[in-house]
Amino acid sequence: MAAMAVEGGGGVLGLSLNLSHHRRPSSTIISASSSLSSSSSSSWHRRCRKAFAVKMTATLDEKTKSYSLKKSQEAFNKAKELMPGGVNSPVRAFKSVGGQPIVMDSVKGSHLWDIDGNEYIDYVGSWGPAIIGHADDEVIAALGETMKKGTSFGAPCLLENTLAELVISAVPSIQMVRFVNSGTEACMGALRLARAFTGREYIVKFEGCYHGHADPFLVKAGSGVATLGLPDSPGVPKAATSGTLTSPYNDLETVKDLFEAHKGEIAAVILEPVVGNSGFIAPKPGFLEALREITQKNGTLLIFDEVMTGFRLSYGGAQEYFGITPDITTLGKIIGGGLPVGAYGGRRDIMEMVAPAGPMYQAGTLSGNPLAMTAGIHTLKRLNQSGRYEYLNKITSELIDGILDAGRRAGHAVCGGYIGGMFGFFFTEGPVYNFSDAKKSDTAKFGRFYRGMLEEGVYLAPSQFEAGFTSLAHSSEDIQQTIAAAEKVFHRI
């Protein structure tokens, strides 16, 4: 993507400067006509002027070059000899969108760069955690100080208390919390806890909701499974999923039928309160409220998988946004500020079942490690500042409204939506209420759109069945550039 845009009118010669790696976290894109913060040092000004001159020359030269992924192709071909499919998570292989997978080099703010030097506006955000922006200066500095004391203790550290207090004060359902190392691990612990607490075995999950790759959840799981067109994964024994019942998302009648058929046997209902692993799908009005009522009536625990929605729809997650308090909540991504982390928490009487307080065993060597705790603490403190979620809502609404409007004006059937810093759109007329609706999307057209957006310098999730994410580092310029890119690509495809 060009690092500098030459625009008509306004500013100094109408120039808009992108400072790339020199970008400061408080200002993703700095206009040549805008004033820098009074607290900026003279060395910062010198770097800015040098960056301006260098980028000006580089950008004019790059205008004559075509978009290339030669280095990514070479690296990926080598990776395929070393790792299954060349990746360590399937969706990265671009199987559903076609084209050359991109090998990344660096990130900063709302942008990322691949090893060929191409720059992109990023709407993946490491699949959610980069909500305050990539490689935030304050977080990086804090991590540096923490690393001086060590990277892992395998023992309690004070930072665990600090992050636990922040999570408990923010999330309505959480009175006690257990930190783990991934969203998958969090959902595994939550499921085992629900069965231990209730003494029941059956769980209800929803088609297209992904709760990690643990055996009991790989039933109509959406996300990567849907992206690759795979059935329920080989290697999962029937016994592991025999207690898993499924229902279409937003379908209360099927849920009621399951409870009628399994009276007194269902330990938990688990769901993404807003689906992100089939694309962005919001609950129908009354759906979450009804699930809360059904589970309470039947002595069943309600589990919200907020690995994606936690601290993203609002500071207290989807449960605060919708006003529905589950019994157990799983978290991930954001609470580690981009480092590997997960957590599950809930009512005190439930959580006291977890070892060593209770008999339900779960453990992890790196759980609560000081680096993840440090990044999480600084991320959550930033998110709790005034106006953060209003800003996320503003830029995300502008983004999705602009993309949908551009698509419809170009004659495409598209629909989509957003809440806070999470969004998604489908190449279908809609509406989309569940995974079956989502699968009506024109995935071939999405693939063409996706590849076209890469060429225009915009990085979206490489699957029709994944949500997108904005961050506090995204600027109005980022949003407008993305909409302009979408308009071009919609007309090309």
Buried (B, 14 or more C-beta within 10 A) or exposed (E): BBBBBEEEEEEEEBBBBBBBEBBBBBBBBBBBEEEEEEEEEEEBEEBBEEBBEEBBEBBEEBEEEEEEBEBBBEBBEEBEEEEEBBBEEBBBBBBBBEBBBBBBBBBBBBBBBBBBBBBBBBBBBBBBBBBBBBBBBBBEEBBEEBEEEEEEEEEEBEBBEBBBEBBBEBBBBBBBBBBBBBBBBBBBBBBBBBBBBBEBEBBBBBBBBBBBBBBBBBBBBBBBBBBBEEEBBEEBEEEBBEBBBBBBBBBBEBBEEBBEEBEEBBBBBBBBBBBBBBBBBBBBEEBBEBBBEBBEEBEBBBBBBBBBBBBBBBBBBBBBBBEBBBBBBBBBBBBBBBBBBBBBBBBEEBBEBBEEEBEBEBEBEBBBBBBBBBBBBBBBEBBBEEEBBEBBBBBBBBBBEBBBBBBEEBEBBBBBBBBBBBBBBBBBEBEBBBBBBBBBBBBBBBBBBBBBBBBBBBBBBBBBBBBBBBBBBBBEBBBEBBBBBBBBBBEEB
